[in-house]
Amino acid sequence: MVTKHKSPDYSQVTGHIPKDLARKFRVYCADQDITISEALEIAVGEFLEARSSSDSSSNSSTDSGTDS
């Protein structure tokens, strides 16, 4: 079995967040019995989905306003 760490289908993502937010995130993951990787995959997916939805709605509202 190939782990995510060694899988060519996965990539490591790193960044810096405030310590308090990181602690809350780790505690939440432990309470929910999910890995940090699983939670990040969900969070990033939802973040991008929300951003693409808001981009689509803002583009359609500005595009439909004028016929030049």
PyMOL Python script that loads the backbone (N, CA, C, O; Angstrom):
from pymol import cmd

cmd.read_pdbstr("""\
ATOM      1  N   MET A   1       0.837  -1.187   0.000  1.00  0.00           N
ATOM      2  CA  MET A   1       0.000   0.000   0.000  1.00  0.00           C
ATOM      3  C   MET A   1       0.883   1.252   0.000  1.00  0.00           C
ATOM      4  O   MET A   1       1.801   1.371   0.811  1.00  0.00           O
ATOM      5  N   VAL A   2       0.600   2.175  -0.907  1.00  0.00           N
ATOM      6  CA  VAL A   2       1.346   3.424  -0.994  1.00  0.00           C
ATOM      7  C   VAL A   2       0.693   4.449  -0.073  1.00  0.00           C
ATOM      8  O   VAL A   2      -0.517   4.671  -0.134  1.00  0.00           O
ATOM      9  N   THR A   3       1.500   5.067   0.777  1.00  0.00           N
ATOM     10  CA  THR A   3       0.972   6.102   1.663  1.00  0.00           C
ATOM     11  C   THR A   3       0.880   7.416   0.905  1.00  0.00           C
ATOM     12  O   THR A   3       1.496   7.573  -0.149  1.00  0.00           O
ATOM     13  N   LYS A   4       0.110   8.361   1.438  1.00  0.00           N
ATOM     14  CA  LYS A   4       0.004   9.676   0.805  1.00  0.00           C
ATOM     15  C   LYS A   4       1.373  10.323   0.682  1.00  0.00           C
ATOM     16  O   LYS A   4       1.659  11.025  -0.287  1.00  0.00           O
ATOM     17  N   HIS A   5       2.214  10.075   1.680  1.00  0.00           N
ATOM     18  CA  HIS A   5       3.547  10.667   1.696  1.00  0.00           C
ATOM     19  C   HIS A   5       4.354  10.255   0.471  1.00  0.00           C
ATOM     20  O   HIS A   5       5.118  11.057  -0.066  1.00  0.00           O
ATOM     21  N   LYS A   6       4.194   9.024   0.029  1.00  0.00           N
ATOM     22  CA  LYS A   6       4.960   8.517  -1.105  1.00  0.00           C
ATOM     23  C   LYS A   6       4.153   8.467  -2.397  1.00  0.00           C
ATOM     24  O   LYS A   6       4.700   8.127  -3.447  1.00  0.00           O
ATOM     25  N   SER A   7       2.879   8.795  -2.344  1.00  0.00           N
ATOM     26  CA  SER A   7       2.019   8.711  -3.517  1.00  0.00           C
ATOM     27  C   SER A   7       2.306   9.847  -4.497  1.00  0.00           C
ATOM     28  O   SER A   7       2.436  11.000  -4.085  1.00  0.00           O
ATOM     29  N   PRO A   8       2.407   9.532  -5.788  1.00  0.00           N
ATOM     30  CA  PRO A   8       2.600  10.587  -6.786  1.00  0.00           C
ATOM     31  C   PRO A   8       1.351  11.452  -6.965  1.00  0.00           C
ATOM     32  O   PRO A   8       1.411  12.506  -7.598  1.00  0.00           O
ATOM     33  N   ASP A   9       0.225  11.011  -6.412  1.00  0.00           N
ATOM     34  CA  ASP A   9      -1.021  11.765  -6.534  1.00  0.00           C
ATOM     35  C   ASP A   9      -1.188  12.832  -5.454  1.00  0.00           C
ATOM     36  O   ASP A   9      -2.166  13.579  -5.469  1.00  0.00           O
ATOM     37  N   TYR A  10      -0.246  12.907  -4.524  1.00  0.00           N
ATOM     38  CA  TYR A  10      -0.337  13.857  -3.417  1.00  0.00           C
ATOM     39  C   TYR A  10       0.895  14.750  -3.374  1.00  0.00           C
ATOM     40  O   TYR A  10       1.990  14.346  -3.765  1.00  0.00           O
ATOM     41  N   SER A  11       0.694  15.972  -2.891  1.00  0.00           N
ATOM     42  CA  SER A  11       1.779  16.939  -2.766  1.00  0.00           C
ATOM     43  C   SER A  11       1.741  17.551  -1.370  1.00  0.00           C
ATOM     44  O   SER A  11       0.670  17.775  -0.807  1.00  0.00           O
ATOM     45  N   GLN A  12       2.911  17.814  -0.827  1.00  0.00           N
ATOM     46  CA  GLN A  12       2.987  18.448   0.486  1.00  0.00           C
ATOM     47  C   GLN A  12       2.783  19.946   0.331  1.00  0.00           C
ATOM     48  O   GLN A  12       3.341  20.568  -0.574  1.00  0.00           O
ATOM     49  N   VAL A  13       1.978  20.522   1.221  1.00  0.00           N
ATOM     50  CA  VAL A  13       1.709  21.956   1.237  1.00  0.00           C
ATOM     51  C   VAL A  13       2.109  22.466   2.613  1.00  0.00           C
ATOM     52  O   VAL A  13       1.732  21.880   3.627  1.00  0.00           O
ATOM     53  N   THR A  14       2.867  23.551   2.653  1.00  0.00           N
ATOM     54  CA  THR A  14       3.287  24.102   3.940  1.00  0.00           C
ATOM     55  C   THR A  14       2.980  25.586   4.008  1.00  0.00           C
ATOM     56  O   THR A  14       2.813  26.245   2.982  1.00  0.00           O
ATOM     57  N   GLY A  15       2.909  26.096   5.201  1.00  0.00           N
ATOM     58  CA  GLY A  15       2.679  27.513   5.413  1.00  0.00           C
ATOM     59  C   GLY A  15       2.769  27.828   6.893  1.00  0.00           C
ATOM     60  O   GLY A  15       3.011  26.946   7.716  1.00  0.00           O
ATOM     61  N   HIS A  16       2.574  29.077   7.216  1.00  0.00           N
ATOM     62  CA  HIS A  16       2.638  29.519   8.608  1.00  0.00           C
ATOM     63  C   HIS A  16       1.307  30.148   8.999  1.00  0.00           C
ATOM     64  O   HIS A  16       0.774  30.999   8.288  1.00  0.00           O
ATOM     65  N   ILE A  17       0.779  29.713  10.143  1.00  0.00           N
ATOM     66  CA  ILE A  17      -0.443  30.279  10.699  1.00  0.00           C
ATOM     67  C   ILE A  17      -0.178  30.597  12.169  1.00  0.00           C
ATOM     68  O   ILE A  17       0.765  30.065  12.755  1.00  0.00           O
ATOM     69  N   PRO A  18      -0.997  31.456  12.766  1.00  0.00           N
ATOM     70  CA  PRO A  18      -0.791  31.773  14.181  1.00  0.00           C
ATOM     71  C   PRO A  18      -0.832  30.514  15.047  1.00  0.00           C
ATOM     72  O   PRO A  18      -1.591  29.582  14.778  1.00  0.00           O
ATOM     73  N   LYS A  19       0.001  30.504  16.095  1.00  0.00           N
ATOM     74  CA  LYS A  19       0.104  29.337  16.979  1.00  0.00           C
ATOM     75  C   LYS A  19      -1.240  28.940  17.567  1.00  0.00           C
ATOM     76  O   LYS A  19      -1.547  27.751  17.658  1.00  0.00           O
ATOM     77  N   ASP A  20      -2.040  29.910  17.966  1.00  0.00           N
ATOM     78  CA  ASP A  20      -3.328  29.606  18.572  1.00  0.00           C
ATOM     79  C   ASP A  20      -4.248  28.897  17.574  1.00  0.00           C
ATOM     80  O   ASP A  20      -4.950  27.953  17.936  1.00  0.00           O
ATOM     81  N   LEU A  21      -4.241  29.349  16.333  1.00  0.00           N
ATOM     82  CA  LEU A  21      -5.054  28.711  15.298  1.00  0.00           C
ATOM     83  C   LEU A  21      -4.565  27.287  15.028  1.00  0.00           C
ATOM     84  O   LEU A  21      -5.375  26.377  14.849  1.00  0.00           O
ATOM     85  N   ALA A  22      -3.258  27.092  14.998  1.00  0.00           N
ATOM     86  CA  ALA A  22      -2.685  25.758  14.791  1.00  0.00           C
ATOM     87  C   ALA A  22      -3.078  24.820  15.928  1.00  0.00           C
ATOM     88  O   ALA A  22      -3.418  23.660  15.693  1.00  0.00           O
ATOM     89  N   ARG A  23      -3.029  25.320  17.150  1.00  0.00           N
ATOM     90  CA  ARG A  23      -3.406  24.498  18.305  1.00  0.00           C
ATOM     91  C   ARG A  23      -4.870  24.103  18.219  1.00  0.00           C
ATOM     92  O   ARG A  23      -5.212  22.939  18.426  1.00  0.00           O
ATOM     93  N   LYS A  24      -5.736  25.063  17.915  1.00  0.00           N
ATOM     94  CA  LYS A  24      -7.165  24.770  17.796  1.00  0.00           C
ATOM     95  C   LYS A  24      -7.417  23.745  16.690  1.00  0.00           C
ATOM     96  O   LYS A  24      -8.265  22.863  16.829  1.00  0.00           O
ATOM     97  N   PHE A  25      -6.677  23.871  15.601  1.00  0.00           N
ATOM     98  CA  PHE A  25      -6.822  22.944  14.479  1.00  0.00           C
ATOM     99  C   PHE A  25      -6.419  21.530  14.879  1.00  0.00           C
ATOM    100  O   PHE A  25      -7.128  20.570  14.575  1.00  0.00           O
ATOM    101  N   ARG A  26      -5.281  21.399  15.561  1.00  0.00           N
ATOM    102  CA  ARG A  26      -4.825  20.075  16.013  1.00  0.00           C
ATOM    103  C   ARG A  26      -5.816  19.456  16.998  1.00  0.00           C
ATOM    104  O   ARG A  26      -6.115  18.265  16.921  1.00  0.00           O
ATOM    105  N   VAL A  27      -6.320  20.273  17.921  1.00  0.00           N
ATOM    106  CA  VAL A  27      -7.296  19.781  18.899  1.00  0.00           C
ATOM    107  C   VAL A  27      -8.570  19.335  18.180  1.00  0.00           C
ATOM    108  O   VAL A  27      -9.122  18.278  18.487  1.00  0.00           O
ATOM    109  N   TYR A  28      -9.031  20.135  17.231  1.00  0.00           N
ATOM    110  CA  TYR A  28     -10.233  19.778  16.479  1.00  0.00           C
ATOM    111  C   TYR A  28     -10.039  18.448  15.755  1.00  0.00           C
ATOM    112  O   TYR A  28     -10.910  17.579  15.811  1.00  0.00           O
ATOM    113  N   CYS A  29      -8.910  18.285  15.080  1.00  0.00           N
ATOM    114  CA  CYS A  29      -8.629  17.040  14.357  1.00  0.00           C
ATOM    115  C   CYS A  29      -8.620  15.851  15.309  1.00  0.00           C
ATOM    116  O   CYS A  29      -9.179  14.799  14.997  1.00  0.00           O
ATOM    117  N   ALA A  30      -7.996  16.011  16.455  1.00  0.00           N
ATOM    118  CA  ALA A  30      -7.949  14.928  17.440  1.00  0.00           C
ATOM    119  C   ALA A  30      -9.352  14.601  17.949  1.00  0.00           C
ATOM    120  O   ALA A  30      -9.712  13.430  18.073  1.00  0.00           O
ATOM    121  N   ASP A  31     -10.137  15.626  18.242  1.00  0.00           N
ATOM    122  CA  ASP A  31     -11.508  15.414  18.723  1.00  0.00           C
ATOM    123  C   ASP A  31     -12.372  14.703  17.685  1.00  0.00           C
ATOM    124  O   ASP A  31     -13.229  13.891  18.033  1.00  0.00           O
ATOM    125  N   GLN A  32     -12.141  15.013  16.417  1.00  0.00           N
ATOM    126  CA  GLN A  32     -12.926  14.419  15.330  1.00  0.00           C
ATOM    127  C   GLN A  32     -12.342  13.094  14.844  1.00  0.00           C
ATOM    128  O   GLN A  32     -12.921  12.430  13.984  1.00  0.00           O
ATOM    129  N   ASP A  33     -11.190  12.718  15.401  1.00  0.00           N
ATOM    130  CA  ASP A  33     -10.499  11.484  15.021  1.00  0.00           C
ATOM    131  C   ASP A  33     -10.173  11.451  13.525  1.00  0.00           C
ATOM    132  O   ASP A  33     -10.368  10.440  12.850  1.00  0.00           O
ATOM    133  N   ILE A  34      -9.665  12.596  13.024  1.00  0.00           N
ATOM    134  CA  ILE A  34      -9.210  12.680  11.637  1.00  0.00           C
ATOM    135  C   ILE A  34      -7.777  13.195  11.635  1.00  0.00           C
ATOM    136  O   ILE A  34      -7.342  13.862  12.573  1.00  0.00           O
ATOM    137  N   THR A  35      -7.060  12.880  10.583  1.00  0.00           N
ATOM    138  CA  THR A  35      -5.684  13.358  10.487  1.00  0.00           C
ATOM    139  C   THR A  35      -5.677  14.815  10.046  1.00  0.00           C
ATOM    140  O   THR A  35      -6.649  15.317   9.482  1.00  0.00           O
ATOM    141  N   ILE A  36      -4.570  15.475  10.314  1.00  0.00           N
ATOM    142  CA  ILE A  36      -4.407  16.849   9.857  1.00  0.00           C
ATOM    143  C   ILE A  36      -4.481  16.888   8.332  1.00  0.00           C
ATOM    144  O   ILE A  36      -5.058  17.815   7.764  1.00  0.00           O
ATOM    145  N   SER A  37      -3.902  15.892   7.669  1.00  0.00           N
ATOM    146  CA  SER A  37      -3.959  15.827   6.203  1.00  0.00           C
ATOM    147  C   SER A  37      -5.397  15.737   5.699  1.00  0.00           C
ATOM    148  O   SER A  37      -5.767  16.409   4.737  1.00  0.00           O
ATOM    149  N   GLU A  38      -6.201  14.904   6.354  1.00  0.00           N
ATOM    150  CA  GLU A  38      -7.603  14.774   5.944  1.00  0.00           C
ATOM    151  C   GLU A  38      -8.338  16.101   6.119  1.00  0.00           C
ATOM    152  O   GLU A  38      -9.093  16.518   5.240  1.00  0.00           O
ATOM    153  N   ALA A  39      -8.117  16.757   7.248  1.00  0.00           N
ATOM    154  CA  ALA A  39      -8.783  18.028   7.516  1.00  0.00           C
ATOM    155  C   ALA A  39      -8.327  19.105   6.541  1.00  0.00           C
ATOM    156  O   ALA A  39      -9.139  19.904   6.073  1.00  0.00           O
ATOM    157  N   LEU A  40      -7.036  19.131   6.235  1.00  0.00           N
ATOM    158  CA  LEU A  40      -6.534  20.114   5.276  1.00  0.00           C
ATOM    159  C   LEU A  40      -7.115  19.891   3.889  1.00  0.00           C
ATOM    160  O   LEU A  40      -7.462  20.847   3.195  1.00  0.00           O
ATOM    161  N   GLU A  41      -7.219  18.631   3.485  1.00  0.00           N
ATOM    162  CA  GLU A  41      -7.784  18.317   2.175  1.00  0.00           C
ATOM    163  C   GLU A  41      -9.225  18.829   2.084  1.00  0.00           C
ATOM    164  O   GLU A  41      -9.620  19.413   1.075  1.00  0.00           O
ATOM    165  N   ILE A  42     -10.001  18.607   3.142  1.00  0.00           N
ATOM    166  CA  ILE A  42     -11.380  19.091   3.186  1.00  0.00           C
ATOM    167  C   ILE A  42     -11.412  20.617   3.189  1.00  0.00           C
ATOM    168  O   ILE A  42     -12.150  21.230   2.418  1.00  0.00           O
ATOM    169  N   ALA A  43     -10.608  21.227   4.061  1.00  0.00           N
ATOM    170  CA  ALA A  43     -10.623  22.686   4.220  1.00  0.00           C
ATOM    171  C   ALA A  43     -10.201  23.406   2.943  1.00  0.00           C
ATOM    172  O   ALA A  43     -10.837  24.379   2.539  1.00  0.00           O
ATOM    173  N   VAL A  44      -9.137  22.935   2.312  1.00  0.00           N
ATOM    174  CA  VAL A  44      -8.663  23.583   1.084  1.00  0.00           C
ATOM    175  C   VAL A  44      -9.689  23.393  -0.029  1.00  0.00           C
ATOM    176  O   VAL A  44      -9.957  24.323  -0.789  1.00  0.00           O
ATOM    177  N   GLY A  45     -10.262  22.202  -0.128  1.00  0.00           N
ATOM    178  CA  GLY A  45     -11.297  21.962  -1.137  1.00  0.00           C
ATOM    179  C   GLY A  45     -12.488  22.883  -0.956  1.00  0.00           C
ATOM    180  O   GLY A  45     -12.976  23.467  -1.923  1.00  0.00           O
ATOM    181  N   GLU A  46     -12.964  23.018   0.288  1.00  0.00           N
ATOM    182  CA  GLU A  46     -14.099  23.898   0.568  1.00  0.00           C
ATOM    183  C   GLU A  46     -13.739  25.361   0.337  1.00  0.00           C
ATOM    184  O   GLU A  46     -14.561  26.124  -0.170  1.00  0.00           O
ATOM    185  N   PHE A  47     -12.530  25.760   0.699  1.00  0.00           N
ATOM    186  CA  PHE A  47     -12.065  27.129   0.485  1.00  0.00           C
ATOM    187  C   PHE A  47     -12.087  27.467  -1.005  1.00  0.00           C
ATOM    188  O   PHE A  47     -12.613  28.505  -1.407  1.00  0.00           O
ATOM    189  N   LEU A  48     -11.510  26.582  -1.818  1.00  0.00           N
ATOM    190  CA  LEU A  48     -11.452  26.834  -3.259  1.00  0.00           C
ATOM    191  C   LEU A  48     -12.838  26.808  -3.891  1.00  0.00           C
ATOM    192  O   LEU A  48     -13.131  27.600  -4.787  1.00  0.00           O
ATOM    193  N   GLU A  49     -13.685  25.903  -3.429  1.00  0.00           N
ATOM    194  CA  GLU A  49     -15.049  25.840  -3.947  1.00  0.00           C
ATOM    195  C   GLU A  49     -15.805  27.128  -3.635  1.00  0.00           C
ATOM    196  O   GLU A  49     -16.501  27.664  -4.497  1.00  0.00           O
ATOM    197  N   ALA A  50     -15.673  27.624  -2.412  1.00  0.00           N
ATOM    198  CA  ALA A  50     -16.339  28.862  -2.017  1.00  0.00           C
ATOM    199  C   ALA A  50     -15.806  30.040  -2.818  1.00  0.00           C
ATOM    200  O   ALA A  50     -16.573  30.908  -3.234  1.00  0.00           O
ATOM    201  N   ARG A  51     -14.497  30.073  -3.035  1.00  0.00           N
ATOM    202  CA  ARG A  51     -13.899  31.164  -3.804  1.00  0.00           C
ATOM    203  C   ARG A  51     -14.337  31.114  -5.257  1.00  0.00           C
ATOM    204  O   ARG A  51     -14.610  32.154  -5.856  1.00  0.00           O
ATOM    205  N   SER A  52     -14.407  29.927  -5.832  1.00  0.00           N
ATOM    206  CA  SER A  52     -14.794  29.833  -7.230  1.00  0.00           C
ATOM    207  C   SER A  52     -16.275  30.158  -7.384  1.00  0.00           C
ATOM    208  O   SER A  52     -16.675  30.716  -8.406  1.00  0.00           O
ATOM    209  N   SER A  53     -17.097  29.822  -6.392  1.00  0.00           N
ATOM    210  CA  SER A  53     -18.514  30.169  -6.430  1.00  0.00           C
ATOM    211  C   SER A  53     -18.698  31.677  -6.340  1.00  0.00           C
ATOM    212  O   SER A  53     -19.511  32.244  -7.069  1.00  0.00           O
ATOM    213  N   SER A  54     -17.956  32.331  -5.455  1.00  0.00           N
ATOM    214  CA  SER A  54     -18.088  33.781  -5.322  1.00  0.00           C
ATOM    215  C   SER A  54     -17.507  34.492  -6.533  1.00  0.00           C
ATOM    216  O   SER A  54     -18.019  35.540  -6.927  1.00  0.00           O
ATOM    217  N   ASP A  55     -16.454  33.955  -7.133  1.00  0.00           N
ATOM    218  CA  ASP A  55     -15.899  34.533  -8.357  1.00  0.00           C
ATOM    219  C   ASP A  55     -16.900  34.422  -9.496  1.00  0.00           C
ATOM    220  O   ASP A  55     -17.066  35.371 -10.262  1.00  0.00           O
ATOM    221  N   SER A  56     -17.561  33.293  -9.620  1.00  0.00           N
ATOM    222  CA  SER A  56     -18.539  33.078 -10.683  1.00  0.00           C
ATOM    223  C   SER A  56     -19.715  34.023 -10.533  1.00  0.00           C
ATOM    224  O   SER A  56     -20.161  34.613 -11.518  1.00  0.00           O
ATOM    225  N   SER A  57     -20.227  34.178  -9.319  1.00  0.00           N
ATOM    226  CA  SER A  57     -21.384  35.040  -9.118  1.00  0.00           C
ATOM    227  C   SER A  57     -21.019  36.506  -9.305  1.00  0.00           C
ATOM    228  O   SER A  57     -21.837  37.271  -9.817  1.00  0.00           O
ATOM    229  N   SER A  58     -19.825  36.922  -8.910  1.00  0.00           N
ATOM    230  CA  SER A  58     -19.437  38.319  -9.105  1.00  0.00           C
ATOM    231  C   SER A  58     -19.156  38.591 -10.572  1.00  0.00           C
ATOM    232  O   SER A  58     -19.448  39.687 -11.051  1.00  0.00           O
ATOM    233  N   ASN A  59     -18.603  37.637 -11.298  1.00  0.00           N
ATOM    234  CA  ASN A  59     -18.361  37.813 -12.725  1.00  0.00           C
ATOM    235  C   ASN A  59     -19.663  37.873 -13.498  1.00  0.00           C
ATOM    236  O   ASN A  59     -19.797  38.700 -14.400  1.00  0.00           O
ATOM    237  N   SER A  60     -20.621  37.029 -13.179  1.00  0.00           N
ATOM    238  CA  SER A  60     -21.870  37.017 -13.916  1.00  0.00           C
ATOM    239  C   SER A  60     -22.676  38.278 -13.630  1.00  0.00           C
ATOM    240  O   SER A  60     -23.389  38.754 -14.513  1.00  0.00           O
ATOM    241  N   SER A  61     -22.587  38.831 -12.430  1.00  0.00           N
ATOM    242  CA  SER A  61     -23.337  40.043 -12.128  1.00  0.00           C
ATOM    243  C   SER A  61     -22.720  41.252 -12.813  1.00  0.00           C
ATOM    244  O   SER A  61     -23.448  42.173 -13.183  1.00  0.00           O
ATOM    245  N   THR A  62     -21.409  41.281 -12.994  1.00  0.00           N
ATOM    246  CA  THR A  62     -20.787  42.405 -13.683  1.00  0.00           C
ATOM    247  C   THR A  62     -20.863  42.234 -15.190  1.00  0.00           C
ATOM    248  O   THR A  62     -20.960  43.222 -15.917  1.00  0.00           O
ATOM    249  N   ASP A  63     -20.821  41.006 -15.670  1.00  0.00           N
ATOM    250  CA  ASP A  63     -20.872  40.769 -17.106  1.00  0.00           C
ATOM    251  C   ASP A  63     -22.248  41.050 -17.685  1.00  0.00           C
ATOM    252  O   ASP A  63     -22.348  41.494 -18.828  1.00  0.00           O
ATOM    253  N   SER A  64     -23.302  40.807 -16.937  1.00  0.00           N
ATOM    254  CA  SER A  64     -24.649  40.933 -17.478  1.00  0.00           C
ATOM    255  C   SER A  64     -25.189  42.358 -17.373  1.00  0.00           C
ATOM    256  O   SER A  64     -26.307  42.619 -17.816  1.00  0.00           O
ATOM    257  N   GLY A  65     -24.431  43.272 -16.804  1.00  0.00           N
ATOM    258  CA  GLY A  65     -24.934  44.616 -16.571  1.00  0.00           C
ATOM    259  C   GLY A  65     -24.882  45.543 -17.765  1.00  0.00           C
ATOM    260  O   GLY A  65     -25.682  46.475 -17.837  1.00  0.00           O
ATOM    261  N   THR A  66     -23.985  45.332 -18.697  1.00  0.00           N
ATOM    262  CA  THR A  66     -23.850  46.269 -19.809  1.00  0.00           C
ATOM    263  C   THR A  66     -23.705  45.535 -21.122  1.00  0.00           C
ATOM    264  O   THR A  66     -23.136  44.445 -21.180  1.00  0.00           O
ATOM    265  N   ASP A  67     -24.217  46.132 -22.159  1.00  0.00           N
ATOM    266  CA  ASP A  67     -24.003  45.650 -23.527  1.00  0.00           C
ATOM    267  C   ASP A  67     -23.320  46.758 -24.292  1.00  0.00           C
ATOM    268  O   ASP A  67     -23.986  47.688 -24.748  1.00  0.00           O
ATOM    269  N   SER A  68     -22.010  46.689 -24.448  1.00  0.00           N
ATOM    270  CA  SER A  68     -21.271  47.755 -25.128  1.00  0.00           C
ATOM    271  C   SER A  68     -20.963  47.379 -26.539  1.00  0.00           C
ATOM    272  O   SER A  68     -20.345  48.157 -27.265  1.00  0.00           O
TER     273      SER A  68
END
""", "prot")
cmd.dss("prot")
cmd.show_as("cartoon", "prot")
cmd.util.cbc("prot")
cmd.orient("prot")
